Amino acid sequence: MTASIIDGKAIAAELRGKVTEAVHRLLRDRGFVPGIAVVLVGQNPASEVYVRNKSKAVTEAGMRPFDRHLPESVNEAELLDLIAQLNADPAVHGILVQLPLPKQIDSQKIIAAIDPDKDIDGFHPMNAGRLASGLPGLVPCTPLGCIILAKKVHASLTGLEAVVIGRSNIVGKPVAQLLLAENATVTVAHSKTRDLPAVCRRADLLVAAIGRAEMVRGDWIKPGATVIDVGINRVAGQGGKTRIVGDVAAEVAQAAGALTPVPGGVGPMTIACLLANTLRAACMQRGLPAPNIGS
């Protein structure tokens, strides 16, 4: 048996298309366009590429970009002042501060300064609390993408045995909360878990979000399980070329029933869900019902 590949690019393109249609309807029927501010500090090459891709996706969806690029030397007070301006700007419906930030800036303080209703990354403590409490709010984009991908394989996640490897605030914890909301039975595994392979073998649905290249092996997988690989790791390949691999080894494809590839799986969903969050935030701020875009 070889796993069927869950095509994140195609699923993300479908979601982005629905967002674009909804944005055009808002302009036609309500006379406004969702606006998103992406704040980049410094010149981290990976962050610059990521922000450039986000800005392109924003424009293609018909939204208004309000990008801000600040120097590496910016101090915390100046960044907080910019956040306050964006919070107060009615044309800006979503705010995203690209991480990591320079060492002189407290990332948690910056995240907490963003208006929770404009926090399209879903990292604000209030949105984390809403998610944990089962209340409506903005949800982190990568975990949301994981759930959408899993539901392309399983019409319902109710009753599935789900194992999440990783307990970060960005992926592990929120994806576990989202799985609970879908009525899955959830185990969160991590670096201190005893006999991790045995825990993983129980999973009907395995989410690997540990940031360790090809750590999950084929004999960790329950035959036919769905595997969502969140990892993006750069490793040296033949001839010194860098290649990108996930947290899941290639041999997993021989045991799993369905598997997300790296690249082309979870990655494209993150930006698509960012656009969906911005659309949702814009409607919420205007007192409009959230559009039904299947996210």
Backbone as a ProteinNet text record, in pm:
[ID]
protein_1_A
[PRIMARY]
MTASIIDGKAIAAELRGKVTEAVHRLLRDRGFVPGIAVVLVGQNPASEVYVRNKSKAVTEAGMRPFDRHLPESVNEAELLDLIAQLNADPAVHGILVQLPLPKQIDSQKIIAAIDPDKDIDGFHPMNAGRLASGLPGLVPCTPLGCIILAKKVHASLTGLEAVVIGRSNIVGKPVAQLLLAENATVTVAHSKTRDLPAVCRRADLLVAAIGRAEMVRGDWIKPGATVIDVGINRVAGQGGKTRIVGDVAAEVAQAAGALTPVPGGVGPMTIACLLANTLRAACMQRGLPAPNIGS
[TERTIARY]
85.4	0	88.1	52.1	120.3	16.9	54.1	-39.8	-85.1	-211.5	-256.9	-203.5	-167.2	-107.9	-218.1	-216.8	-313	-255.2	-314.3	-258.4	-289.3	-198.5	-219.1	-226.5	-150.9	-154	-293.2	-352.1	-484.1	-591.5	-583.7	-684.2	-671.2	-547.1	-525.3	-576.8	-552.9	-601	-753.3	-818	-964.9	-1013.5	-948.1	-987	-960.4	-846	-814.3	-914.7	-959.2	-1061.2	-1191.4	-1231.9	-1354.3	-1339.7	-1221.6	-1196.7	-1205.6	-1144.7	-1145.5	-1288.5	-1369.9	-1510.4	-1583.2	-1558.6	-1624.4	-1579	-1450.4	-1397.5	-1465.1	-1480.9	-1547.2	-1692.8	-1758.4	-1897.8	-1906.3	-1808.7	-1807.7	-1793.6	-1706.2	-1688.3	-1814.8	-1876.2	-1997.4	-2116.9	-2136.4	-2258.5	-2243.4	-2120	-2100	-2006.2	-1936.8	-1853	-1723.7	-1672.4	-1542.4	-1459.8	-1329.2	-1233.5	-1154.5	-1140.6	-1058	-913.7	-855.1	-717.3	-632.4	-509.1	-419.9	-283.7	-234.5	-103	-5.7	98.9	206	327.3	375.4	486.6	611	714.4	841.5	949.9	1024.5	1132.9	1265.1	1357.2	1488.1	1491	1597.2	1620	1649.9	1568	1581.4	1538.8	1629.7	1597.2	1474.1	1462.4	1347.2	1217.7	1222.3	1103.1	1065.3	1166.4	1138.8	1067.4	1112.2	1047.6	903.6	886.7	754.1	657.9	705.9	621.6	587.7	685.2	660.1	550.6	555.8	452.8	315.7	314.4	188.5	129.5	213.4	164.6	108.8	175.3	126.2	-10.7	-25.8	-153.7	-263.9	-230.1	-326.7	-379.3	-288.4	-327.3	-410.6	-370	-444.5	-586.4	-605.2	-738.5	-825.5	-770.6	-847.6	-848	-762.7	-753.5	-650.8	-654.1	-560	-444.1	-319.2	-203.9	-159.9	-124.5	-68.7	65.3	157.7	284	369.5	438.9	531.8	662.8	772	905.4	989.7	1026.8	1102.2	1246.9	1340.4	1481	1506.3	1613.7	1653.6	1671.6	1709.8	1741.8	1619.1	1499.9	1380.2	1367.8	1322.5	1306.5	1162.3	1142.7	1013	903.1	934.1	833.8	786	879.1	841.2	749.8	781.5	697.3	559.9	555.6	427.4	343.9	411	339.3	277.6	352.3	297.9	177.5	187.9	75.5	-48.1	-28.1	-140.4	-205.4	-123.8	-177.9	-260.8	-208.1	-279.9	-407.4	-402.9	-524	-634.5	-594.8	-691.9	-738.1	-673.5	-704.6	-820.4	-936.2	-1052.2	-1034.1	-937.5	-914.2	-830.7	-767.5	-685.8	-767.9	-798.5	-882	-800.4	-678.9	-592	-450.2	-386	-247.7	-165.4	-51.3	40.5	180.9	246.4	385.6	470.4	556.2	636.8	741.6	742	840.6	950.5	1074.2	1117.4	1145.8	1143.1	1176.3	1318.1	1382.8	1517.1	1516.7	1635.2	1646.4	1606	1608.2	1571.8	1420.3	1344.4	1197.9	1138.2	1046.2	975.3	857.9	871.3	768.7	632.7	629	501.7	431.8	510.9	452.1	390.5	457.7	406.9	277.4	277.4	157.9	39.6	65.8	-41.1	-93.2	-14	-56.1	-151.1	-154.3	-242.6	-387.5	-477.5	-620.6	-659.6	-714	-748.1	-838.4	-924.2	-1014.3	-944.1	-816.2	-735.8	-618	-612.2	-500.3	-517.5	-486.4	-514.2	-418.6	-310.6	-224.8	-285.2	-380.1	-444.4	-354.7	-251.1	-154.3	-184.1	-274.1	-302.4	-354.4	-312.2	-360.2	-512.8	-583.1	-728.7	-782.5	-722.6	-767.2	-729.4	-612.7	-575.9	-676.4	-719.8	-819.5	-955.1	-992.7	-1119.6	-1117.9	-1005.7	-994.9	-1004.1	-931.5	-932.2	-1069.1	-1146.3	-1278.2	-1390.4	-1356.9	-1459.7	-1541.7	-1486.1	-1556.1	-1506.9	-1591.2	-1547.4	-1434	-1340.5	-1226.9	-1140	-1032.7	-939.4	-841.1	-820.5	-745.5	-613	-502.9	-376.1	-388.7	-319.4	-343.1	-294.7	-175.7	-125	-211.3	-248	-339.2	-473	-528.1	-653.7	-636.6	-522.1	-493.5	-484.3	-425.6	-414.9	-552.6	-645.4	-780.7	-850.9	-836.4	-899.5	-845.7	-714.7	-653.8	-703.7	-710.7	-758.7	-902.9	-983.3	-1124.3	-1145.8	-1041.7	-1049.2	-1038.5	-983	-970.7	-1086.4	-1121.3	-1226.6	-1342.7	-1458	-1574.2	-1603	-1575.2	-1590.3	-1469.4	-1421	-1310.1	-1360.7	-1492.6	-1553	-1507.1	-1457.5	-1420	-1283.9	-1216.9	-1084.8	-984.3	-891.5	-778.5	-673.5	-651.9	-558	-438.4	-319.1	-196.8	-127.1	-93.6	-19	120.3	223.5	360.3	407.7	425.3	464.5	363.9	413.1	324.6	350.9	393.6	419	287.9	297.8	180.4	135.9	226.4	196.5	122.5	160.6	97	40.8	125.5	85.7	-36.4	-31.9	-144.8	-272.3	-265.5	-390.8	-448.4	-363.2	-420.8	-487.7	-433.3	-498.1	-635.4	-645.1	-773.9	-873.8	-828	-917.6	-964.9	-877.3	-916.7	-1019.8	-1001.5	-1101.8	-1237.2	-1233.6	-1358	-1426.3	-1347.4	-1402.2	-1441.7	-1435.1	-1474.4	-1380.2	-1253.1	-1151.7	-1104.9	-1047.1	-983.1	-834.9	-783.7	-654.4	-548.9	-431.8	-312.8	-207.7	-149.5	-39.3	90.8	176.7	306	416.2	530.8	638.5	770.5	872.4	1007.8	1018.9	926.7	931.6	838	770.4	676.8	752.3	704.7	764.9	714.5	805.8	775.1	688.3	745.1	673.5	625.9	705.4	655	526.6	518	397	276.5	297.7	187.8	139.4	233.6	196.9	121.1	154.7	89.3	-59.5	-104.2	-247.7	-327.8	-259	-327.1	-395	-523	-590.8	-547.5	-514.9	-472.5	-351	-238.5	-114.1	-73.5	-50.7	-1.8	139.7	238.1	378.6	422.1	451.6	488.7	600.6	713.9	823.8	947.5	958.4	1073.7	1201.7	1190.4	1307.2	1296.5	1393.4	1386.7	1368.9	1263.8	1237.9	1243.5	1196.1	1199.8	1098.1	981.7	875.1	902	915.8	952.2	830.4	851.2	741.8	677.3	758.7	701.5	634.6	626.2	550.3	402.9	370.5	241.3	145.9	24.9	-82.9	-119.4	-127	-159.3	-287.5	-275.7	-392.2	-417.7	-333.5	-355.3	-334.2	-396.2	-374.9	-263.6	-165.4	-49.7	-39.5	-43.6	-28.2	110.9	197.6	338	354.2	372.2	383.4	528.3	623.1	764.6	815.7	903.6	978.9	1123.5	1205.6	1344.1	1437.5	1541.1	1642	1759	1788.4	1897.4	1988.6	2112.8	2209.5	2178.8	2175.7	2151.9	2278.4	2263.7	2378.7	2439.4	2572.6	2641.3	2634.1	2599.9	2594.2	2468.7	2377.6	2253.2	2159.9	2090.8	1994.8	1862.6	1803	1668.5	1576.8	1448.6	1349.4	1275.9	1274.5	1203.7	1113.5	1019.5	929	979.9	890.8	921.1	899.7	847.4	808.7	900.5	955.5	1043.5	965.5	1034.5	969.5	903.9	960.6	908.4	767.2	724.1	589.7	483.4	515.1	418.8	381	463.8	433.7	335.7	316.7	227	99.1	109.4	-4.9	-109.2	-232.4	-338	-340	-306.4	-302.1	-194.1	-126.8	-8.9	4.6	39.2	69.4	216.7	247.1	386.6	455	587.3	667	773.7	772.2	674.3	544.4	447.8	324	207.9	223.8	115	57.2	106.9	55.6	95.3	215.5	266.1	170.4	120.1	27.8	-100.4	-141.1	-263.6	-248.9	-126.1	-106.3	-144.6	-97.1	-130.1	-278.1	-332.9	-475.3	-561.1	-523.5	-599.5	-579	-463.1	-440.1	-539	-559.9	-657.3	-798.5	-830.7	-963.2	-983.4	-879.7	-889	-910.9	-841.6	-858	-1000.5	-1053.9	-1192.3	-1288.6	-1266.1	-1351.8	-1343.6	-1220.9	-1201.4	-1269.9	-1258.8	-1320.6	-1472.3	-1532.4	-1677.7	-1718.2	-1642.1	-1672	-1667.7	-1566.1	-1552.8	-1661.9	-1719.2	-1829.4	-1966.9	-1968	-2095.3	-2168.3	-2091.7	-2151	-2128.6	-2216.5	-2194.2	-2070.7	-2000.6	-1883.2	-1926.9	-1861.5	-1898.9	-1869.3	-1949.7	-1932.1	-1833.4	-1705.6	-1603.4	-1541.4	-1600.9	-1556.7	-1429.8	-1391.1	-1270.5	-1307.6
-120.4	0	124.2	219.7	349.4	456.7	550.1	654.1	740.9	779.5	882.7	1017.3	1102.9	1232.2	1336.9	1407.4	1515.9	1642.3	1688.3	1797	1933	1980.1	2107.8	2225.4	2219.2	2329.7	2345.2	2233.2	2238.3	2280.9	2228.5	2261.1	2407.6	2457.1	2598.5	2688.7	2647.6	2726.9	2736.1	2626.4	2626.1	2723.6	2721.5	2812.3	2957.2	2982	3119.3	3170	3080.5	3119.2	3159.4	3085.4	3119.3	3252.3	3276.3	3403.5	3518.9	3500.5	3605.6	3638.5	3536.4	3559.6	3637.1	3601.4	3669.9	3814.7	3840.5	3978.1	4062.4	4006.3	4078.9	4107.7	4012.8	4036.9	4148.9	4152.2	4260	4396	4404.9	4531.6	4570.2	4472.7	4499.2	4535	4459.5	4473.9	4569.3	4579.1	4658	4776.5	4779.3	4894.5	4905.5	4794	4800.3	4677.8	4692.1	4585	4554.6	4426.7	4393.5	4439.1	4492.1	4538	4462.6	4430.6	4355.2	4423.6	4441.2	4501.6	4393.3	4372.9	4280.2	4363.6	4344.4	4422.7	4335	4378.5	4306.7	4394.7	4339.1	4412.6	4347.7	4429.9	4378.9	4315.4	4236.9	4181.5	4032.7	3959.1	3813.8	3761.6	3697.5	3656.8	3566.4	3468.5	3378	3454.3	3548.5	3627.9	3717.6	3774	3862.2	3786.3	3663.7	3582.4	3549.7	3512.3	3475	3592.9	3711.3	3831.6	3868.5	3851.9	3882.6	3791.6	3663.7	3569	3604	3642.8	3683.9	3804.9	3904.9	4028.3	4001.3	3911.1	3873.3	3807.1	3717.5	3648	3745.3	3843.3	3945.4	4021.2	4065.2	4142.7	4058	3931.4	3842.8	3816.8	3821.6	3799.1	3924.6	4034.5	4158.8	4240	4201.9	4276.1	4389	4480	4593.2	4563.7	4564.8	4545.2	4677.7	4673.5	4789.5	4746.2	4706	4651.8	4760.6	4721.5	4811.4	4735.8	4795.8	4734.7	4828.8	4782.6	4864.3	4814.4	4904.5	4862.8	4771.6	4694.4	4603.6	4677.4	4806	4885.8	4944.1	4922.5	4981.9	4937.5	5030.6	4991.1	4948.4	4889.1	4831.7	4937.7	5054.6	5162.4	5205.8	5212.3	5253	5147.6	5021.1	4915.3	4913.9	4935.1	4941.3	5059.2	5169.4	5286.8	5255	5182.6	5143.1	5050	4955.3	4864.4	4943.5	5043.3	5126.6	5199.6	5249.1	5318.4	5223	5102.6	5004.5	4957.3	4942.7	4906.4	5008.9	5137	5246.3	5274	5215.7	5244	5155.5	5212.4	5129.9	5059.6	5102.4	5037.1	4909.8	4894	4775.4	4679.2	4563.4	4465	4350.6	4333.6	4228.6	4278.7	4238.8	4278.4	4152.3	4144	4031.8	4088	4056.5	4094	3969.6	3976.9	3860.7	3830.3	3705.2	3658.3	3582	3575.7	3629.8	3779.5	3843.2	3984.3	3997.9	4113.9	4134.9	4121.5	4093.2	4058.9	4172.6	4298.6	4409.4	4424.8	4340.6	4351.8	4225.3	4242.7	4132.9	4090.9	3976	3931.3	3917.8	3865.1	3845.6	3977.8	4080.4	4212.8	4269.2	4246	4294.7	4221.6	4089.9	4011	4054.3	4078.1	4117.9	4258.3	4339.5	4476.8	4482.7	4377.4	4376.3	4361.3	4436.9	4422.5	4276.3	4204.4	4062.8	4039.2	4137.4	4122.1	4144.8	4192.8	4209.6	4112.6	4024.3	3931.7	3810.5	3828	3722.5	3604.2	3618.5	3504.7	3416.4	3473	3396.3	3369.9	3453.3	3430.2	3508.2	3607	3689.4	3600.5	3628.2	3547	3537.1	3641.9	3636.8	3537.2	3533.9	3436.8	3294.7	3279.3	3146.8	3100.9	3194	3161.2	3129.3	3203.8	3175.2	3034.8	2999.6	2867.1	2758.4	2776.6	2676.1	2662.7	2772.2	2772.6	2735	2711.4	2677	2795.8	2916.8	3038.6	3082.6	3154.2	3199.1	3299.8	3290.3	3381.8	3348.6	3424.7	3400.3	3290.8	3195.8	3073.2	3074.8	3027.6	3022.3	2950.9	3005.6	2964.3	2823.6	2787.1	2653.9	2544	2552.9	2452.1	2444.7	2560	2560.6	2487.8	2511.1	2440.9	2291	2248.3	2104.3	2039.4	2108.3	2054.2	2044.2	2147.9	2145.3	2028.1	2006.6	1896.1	1761.3	1746.7	1620.1	1592.4	1697.8	1679.9	1655.1	1671.8	1629.9	1477.5	1413.6	1267.6	1205.3	1268.3	1216.5	1315.6	1274.4	1363.4	1414.7	1333.3	1373.2	1322.4	1404.4	1363.9	1308.2	1304.5	1256.1	1114.5	1098.9	967.3	916.8	989.7	944.1	955.7	863.3	872.2	959.8	1080.1	1175.4	1193.5	1190.7	1217.1	1336.7	1434.9	1553	1544	1544.3	1546.2	1691.3	1748.7	1889	1965.6	2055.7	2131	2280.7	2330.6	2473.8	2551.2	2679.6	2767	2799.2	2779	2815.8	2704.7	2578.2	2466.7	2362.3	2301.9	2184.4	2205.3	2305.1	2327.5	2368	2465.6	2501.6	2391.7	2311.3	2205	2100.1	2078	1986.3	2038.6	2169	2228.6	2218.9	2241.4	2231.4	2087.6	1991.3	1850.7	1813.7	1865.5	1843.8	1900.4	2019.4	2081.9	2000	1917.7	1827.9	1692.3	1680.5	1557.9	1440.5	1470.1	1365.1	1338.6	1221.2	1188.2	1219.9	1316.2	1377.1	1345.4	1302.9	1288.6	1385.3	1466.1	1555	1491.7	1454.1	1394.9	1498.6	1476.7	1576.6	1510	1590.8	1536.7	1451	1466.2	1389	1266.9	1246	1132.9	1000.1	906.9	773.8	689.3	620.4	530.3	599.9	706.2	785	700.7	609.5	527.9	452.5	398.3	324.3	416.3	539	636.6	668.8	688.3	723.1	610	485.3	371.3	361	431.1	431	523.7	612.7	724.3	685.6	719.5	720.7	843.7	951.7	1079.2	1127.2	1142.9	1186.4	1321.7	1418.6	1550.1	1564.8	1574.7	1585.9	1731.5	1792.4	1934.6	1953.2	1889.5	1888.9	1961.9	1984.8	2056.6	1974.8	1843.3	1754.8	1672.1	1689.2	1630.3	1478.9	1432.1	1289.2	1205.2	1259.7	1189.3	1074.5	1095.7	994.6	887.2	763.5	653.2	570.7	486.6	407.4	314.7	255.8	160.7	229.6	364.3	439.4	452.3	414	448.7	330.6	355.6	257.3	240.1	118.7	100.8	173.6	254.3	327.1	461.4	501.2	627.2	747.7	859.4	986.6	1062	1109	1177.4	1318.9	1416.8	1557.7	1602	1631.6	1665.9	1817.8	1879.6	2025.4	2071	1980.3	2017.6	2075.2	2175.8	2229.2	2239.6	2144.2	2136.3	2138.1	2215.7	2221.2	2131.5	2036.2	1942.4	1939	1900.9	1891.6	1769.4	1791.3	1682.1	1648.1	1572.4	1534.6	1657.7	1658.6	1770.7	1899.6	1888	2007.2	2090.6	2045.3	2119.6	2098.8	2205.6	2197.1	2145.1	2053.9	2008.1	2026.7	2039.6	2061.9	1932.1	1892.6	1770.2	1801.2	1712.2	1730.8	1663.2	1649.1	1576.6	1426.4	1388.1	1249.6	1192.1	1074.5	1008.9	959	947	905.1	767.8	680.1	543.7	539.9	650.4	657.5	637.6	676.7	663.1	518.4	423.6	282.5	227.6	301.1	254.4	336.5	466.2	556.6	536.2	576.9	575.8	704.3	815.9	947.3	1029.8	1114.9	1185.8	1320.7	1423.6	1553.2	1555.8	1604.2	1612.6	1736.7	1734.8	1853.3	1868.5	1981.7	2091.2	2056.3	2148.6	2133	2076.5	2064.7	2013.9	2122.3	2127.1	2224.3	2367.1	2384.7	2519.6	2609.9	2567.2	2653.1	2685.7	2598.1	2621.3	2737.1	2761.6	2866.3	3003.6	3034.7	3164.3	3170.5	3060.6	3058.4	3084.9	3025.5	3046.1	3186.5	3245.7	3385.5	3477.3	3452.2	3530.3	3507.2	3381.3	3350.4	3420.2	3422.9	3492.2	3641.9	3700.6	3844.1	3874.9	3791.5	3808.2	3797.1	3696.7	3675.8	3795.3	3845.8	3960.1	4085	4106.4	4223.8	4221.3	4104.6	4092.5	4112.6	4057.3	4071.7	4218.7	4291	4431.8	4519.4	4475.5	4548.9	4499.9	4404.3	4350.6	4265.3	4203.7	4119	3971.9	3883.6	3740.8	3692.6	3597.7	3541.3	3466.9	3490.1	3420.7	3272.2	3192.7	3048.2	3009.1	2995.6	2962.7	2826.7	2751.8	2615.2	2602.4	2707	2697.2	2692.7
0	0	0	-82.8	-82.9	-53.3	33	76.3	-40.6	-39.3	-131.9	-83	-176.1	-141.6	-128.5	-16.6	7.5	-55.2	-162.5	-243.3	-181	-96.1	-28.2	-124	-233.7	-330.7	-391.2	-431.4	-495	-395.2	-272.5	-170.1	-129.4	-119.4	-87.7	-199.6	-324.3	-438.7	-438.5	-401.4	-393.3	-286.3	-168.7	-61.4	-100.1	-161.8	-204.3	-306.9	-393.8	-491.6	-425	-321.4	-248.5	-174.8	-118.2	-50.3	-149.7	-266.8	-368.8	-412.1	-432.2	-469.3	-360	-234.7	-123.1	-113	-139	-135.5	-243.9	-362.4	-471.5	-436.6	-369.4	-328.4	-224.9	-132.7	-32.6	-99.3	-197.8	-268.3	-343.3	-409.1	-487.7	-398.8	-291.8	-212.2	-93.6	-41.3	80.1	60.6	-51.6	-83.8	-5.2	44.7	111.8	79.6	99.9	69.9	196.6	235	350.6	331.2	437.9	433.1	533.8	495.7	582.8	589.5	711.5	733.8	777.8	698.6	734.6	773.6	895.7	948.4	950.8	880.2	875.6	935.8	1031	1095.8	1055.6	1003.9	967.1	830.1	804.3	670.2	674.5	749.6	750.4	612.8	537.8	399.9	390.6	483	478.9	504.4	601.1	631.8	514.8	447.9	334.4	222.3	194.4	90.9	131.4	258.3	307.9	299.6	341.7	338	193.7	103.9	-36.7	-92.2	-55.9	-100.4	-42.2	85.1	148.3	77.5	50.5	-11.6	-150.9	-224.3	-357.8	-346	-248.5	-229.4	-189.3	-104.8	-62.4	-183.6	-269.8	-389	-484.2	-503	-593.9	-543.8	-411.7	-354.3	-359	-408.2	-416.8	-289.2	-192.6	-67.2	-79.6	17.7	17.5	111.6	59.6	147.1	209.4	336.8	407.7	469.1	384.1	434.4	498.8	605.6	674.7	693.8	647.2	661.4	746.4	865.2	960	968.6	1000.8	1009.6	1130.3	1122.5	1230.4	1362.7	1353.2	1472.7	1542.5	1489.5	1549.5	1695.6	1780.4	1921.5	1948.8	2065	2099.2	2102.4	2154.6	2165	2026.8	1930.9	1795	1730.5	1751.6	1695.1	1761.6	1892.2	1962.9	1913.2	1881.8	1829.2	1693	1607.6	1477.3	1495.1	1587.2	1612.9	1656.3	1742.8	1789.2	1671.9	1578.9	1460.4	1374.6	1354	1272.1	1340.9	1473.5	1549.2	1527.5	1519.2	1510.8	1367.4	1268	1127.5	1081.4	1050	1011.1	876.6	797.1	668.3	683.3	799.8	827.3	912.1	856.2	926.2	986	935.8	986.2	1002.6	1112.9	1140.8	1166.1	1098.7	1117.8	1134.4	1245.6	1266.2	1242.6	1140.7	1102.5	1210	1254	1350.4	1276.4	1331.6	1461.2	1454.3	1571.1	1585.2	1641.5	1620.2	1676.8	1829	1883.5	2026.5	2119.7	2070.9	2159.7	2176.8	2107.9	2111.1	2172.2	2265.5	2331.2	2242.1	2177.1	2082.1	2148.1	2270.8	2339.3	2366.6	2397.5	2422.4	2293.6	2180.7	2051.7	2014.4	2029.2	1996.6	2082.6	2211.5	2303.6	2274.5	2202.2	2171.2	2051.3	1970.5	1853.7	1900	1840.5	1867.8	1840.2	1938.9	1917	1796.7	1764.4	1650.2	1516.6	1522.1	1400.9	1397	1495.1	1511.7	1420.6	1292	1194.6	1206.7	1284.6	1314.7	1423.5	1499.9	1607.2	1726.7	1746.4	1853.6	1980.5	1974.7	2092.2	2206.2	2331.1	2443.4	2451.1	2410.8	2414.7	2311.8	2193.8	2093.3	2132.8	2197.1	2248.7	2353.7	2438.6	2540.4	2480.6	2377.2	2308.5	2248.8	2186.3	2125.3	2232.3	2342.2	2448.7	2513.8	2512.5	2576.1	2481.1	2355.6	2257.5	2211.9	2226.9	2185.6	2048.2	1972.2	1839.8	1850.1	1759	1756.5	1637.1	1621.2	1512.4	1553.2	1464.3	1493.4	1417.1	1476.5	1403.2	1268.6	1168.5	1029.8	998.1	1043.5	1011.9	1074	1203.2	1258.9	1185	1148.8	1073.7	941.6	874.9	750.2	769.5	880.8	910.7	920	985.9	1002.3	867.3	784.2	651.9	569.9	575	500.3	551.7	684	742	700.6	692.2	657.4	508	428.9	288.9	276.6	380.5	382.9	460.4	574	661.7	662.3	619.4	619.3	759.6	859.9	999.9	1078.2	1171.1	1257.8	1391	1407.5	1531.2	1564.8	1685.9	1734.9	1690.7	1601.2	1557.2	1671.6	1677	1769.6	1701.6	1755.3	1695.9	1788.4	1730.3	1805.8	1742.3	1825	1782.1	1843.7	1760.9	1813.2	1810.8	1928.4	1939.9	2022.5	2107.8	2197.1	2192.3	2075.6	2061.1	2064.9	2099.7	2097.9	1955.7	1859.2	1721	1647.2	1673	1602.4	1698.7	1780.7	1858.4	1945.4	2032.4	2122.9	2047.9	1955	1887	1799.6	1733.2	1650.2	1739	1858.4	1952.3	1993.9	2020	2057.3	1942.9	1821	1705.6	1684.9	1706.9	1696.3	1802.7	1923.8	2028.6	1986.9	1925.8	1879.9	1771.6	1700.6	1597.8	1655.6	1788.9	1860.8	1839.1	1806.3	1804.1	1947.1	1968.7	2095.9	2078.7	2156.5	2125.2	2230.5	2183.1	2266.5	2214	2303.7	2266.3	2316.2	2223.1	2255.4	2236	2302.6	2299.7	2336.9	2361.4	2382.3	2508	2602.3	2726.1	2724.1	2612.8	2603.4	2604.1	2685.4	2689.6	2572.8	2508.4	2396.4	2291.7	2235.8	2135.9	2017.2	1964.6	1852.5	1886.1	2008.1	2046.7	2055.6	2104.9	2111.4	1969.8	1878	1740.8	1671.3	1704.2	1638.5	1671.3	1774.4	1807.3	1716.1	1645.5	1579.7	1449.1	1439	1309.1	1229.8	1304.4	1245.8	1324	1254.8	1318.9	1261.7	1350.4	1310.4	1364.6	1275.5	1315.6	1306	1421.4	1426.3	1527.5	1500.9	1597.2	1548.1	1416.4	1365.1	1364.9	1353.4	1344.2	1217.1	1130.4	996.2	1000	935.2	911.2	1038.9	1148.9	1277	1282.3	1224.6	1230.6	1126	1171.4	1083.2	1042	942.7	889.4	989.6	1081.3	1177.5	1296.1	1291.8	1392.2	1351.3	1230.2	1170.8	1174.1	1222.1	1213.2	1065.6	1013.7	872	832.7	727.5	677.5	744.3	840.2	911.9	819.4	856	787.1	859.7	784.1	843	785.6	875.4	838.5	883.9	789.2	817.1	812.1	928.5	938.1	921.2	933.4	936.4	806.1	818.2	704.2	751.2	709.9	755.9	636.2	645	538.6	575.7	489.2	514.6	392.4	415.3	306.3	220.7	90.4	-2.4	-78.9	-184.8	-266.6	-332.9	-340	-403.4	-323.9	-194.1	-110.4	-127.9	-212	-232.5	-113.6	-77.1	32.7	-20	54.8	19.1	139.7	111	216.4	242.5	369.4	408.4	527.7	552.2	664.8	790.5	887.6	1010.9	993.7	877.4	850.1	742.8	766.2	669.8	548.3	435.2	310.4	322.8	405	419.6	478	541.7	600.1	491.7	369.1	258.7	233.4	276.5	255.5	359.2	469.2	575.5	585.6	560.9	579.3	470.3	501.7	401.3	321.3	388.3	322.9	390.9	313.2	363.2	293.7	371.2	309.8	268.6	148.3	104.7	162.3	161.2	195.8	88	15.1	23.7	-50.2	-42.1	-117.3	-39.8	93	175.7	264.1	387.9	484.8	447.6	392.2	363.6	287.2	170.2	95.1	171.6	262.9	338.6	436.1	483.9	584	528.2	407.5	347.7	309.8	259.3	225.2	349.2	462.2	586.1	641.7	614.8	653.5	581	452.8	376.5	429.9	461.4	516.4	649.9	734.2	862.9	844	746.2	720.1	675.3	587.8	542.9	660.9	745.4	862.4	958.1	979.2	1068.8	1014.2	882.5	821.7	838.6	814.9	830.2	975.7	1067.3	1209.2	1251.1	1204	1241.8	1182.2	1070.7	1007.4	1053.3	1145.5	1195	1094.7	1002.3	899.8	934.6	890.6	914.9	840.2	898.7	832.7	706.8	595.4	470.6	482.4	417.3	416.6	306.6	346.5	248.8	276.5	369.6	393.2	472.7	548.1	630.2	776.5
[MASK]
+++++++++++++++++++++++++++++++++++++++++++++++++++++++++++++++++++++++++++++++++++++++++++++++++++++++++++++++++++++++++++++++++++++++++++++++++++++++++++++++++++++++++++++++++++++++++++++++++++++++++++++++++++++++++++++++++++++++++++++++++++++++++++++++++++++++++++++++++++++++++++++++++++++++

